[in-house]
Amino acid sequence: MSEVLQLKNINKFYEEKQILNSIDLKVERGEFLTLIGPSGCGKTTTLRIIGGFEKPDSGEVIFEGKEISNLPPNERNINTVFQNYALFPHLNVFDNVAFGLRIKKIKESEIKKKVENALDLVDLAKYSNRDISRLSGGQKQRVAIARALVNEPEIILFDEPLGALDLKLRKRMQIELKNIQQEVGITFIYVTHDQEEALSMSDKIAVMNKGIIEQFGSPQRIYEEPVNAFVANFLGDSNIFRGKMVDKSKVNFLNHDYPCVDKVEPGKDVSVMLRPEYLYLSENANLKGKVERSMFKGTYYDIRVCGDDFCINVHHPENIELGTNVCVAIDADAIHVMEERTGFGELVEPGGNVRWKNI
């Protein structure tokens, strides 16, 4: 795949507050990229800069080899789908989708063909004459997607488009969006704070926090090999503890030495991440404690085990009575070692809860 978009050293301030700090990002043609992070992390501002609704204070936006920071949205071959749909209530489905094409003065015969194809893609071919007010939330979102698709842009931007939908409909729309993107081959750049959406739909994910990109890569890589505690906690459940490397393939944490797959310099202070689904309960293991919580999660129980100086969460197929003595087993491939961050300290509390402080 060839590169379709690049952000180079993008900075953005609102008054004296820095919203984006030296953002660098490369987007390949035809991929599904998700920007994810907590509220206020800068993901929507990044999207608006790509779309031309905001200008960076410094840096470059390179689209198909050309710098476009000063180009208005209507001069970029980029369309946006908003959370509130931004449909015209006085126009029916067909006319909403056709609106941009008519502005471009395309022939009506060509418009009819393009709109019908777009509506067919989003499974709304039978609704072309329906008033917008008679559509459900999911149908309105499909109209907004069709309106973006019909212009055949190089990139479509999505700003939390499924946020207003109920859970069942949102899950269905996730599948439909991914299928549409794979069928048409258009680059999708998608903003969400929903980790499940990011992991299930994306080819690449950029995890943002406080105006920077903490980590960029494939969903599997980011989930299994987060670079720090923030990423580990934001994408999925995790137990995180302070540790120190004993040698290149052994780490000490919770007063025990464990073999590990990650290779880090001996003697180095590290953070150790354990995903609860990779742990299991055993009759004989180093970590001994009592069950303090058992919560049913549908396909598993979230078991919290606490000892004298630790608490840890384990996903277990069966319920266990509170107060039961158990042992938690940790295999080498369940351990992910993260090197300490420069400029930040991770305060790891009992049970793997993480607070951040500047140091």
Secondary structure, 3 states (H helix, E strand, C coil): CCEEEEEEEEEEEECCEEEEEEEEEEEECCCEEEEECCCCCCHHHHHHHHHCCCCCCEEEEEECCEECCCCCHHHCCEEEECCCCCCCCCCEHHHHHHHHHHHCCCCHHHHHHHHHHHHHHCCCHHHCCCEHHHCCHHHHHHHHHHHHHCCCCCEEEEECCCCCCCHHHHHHHHHHHHHHHHHHCCEEEEEECCHHHHHHHCCEEEEEECCEEEEEECHHHHHHCCCCHHHHHHCCCCEEEEEEEEECCEEEECCEEEECCCCCCCCCEEEEEECHHHCEEECCCCEEEEEEEEEECCCCEEEEEECCCCEEEEEECCCCCCCCEEEEECCHHHEEEEECCCCEEEEECCCCCEEEEEC
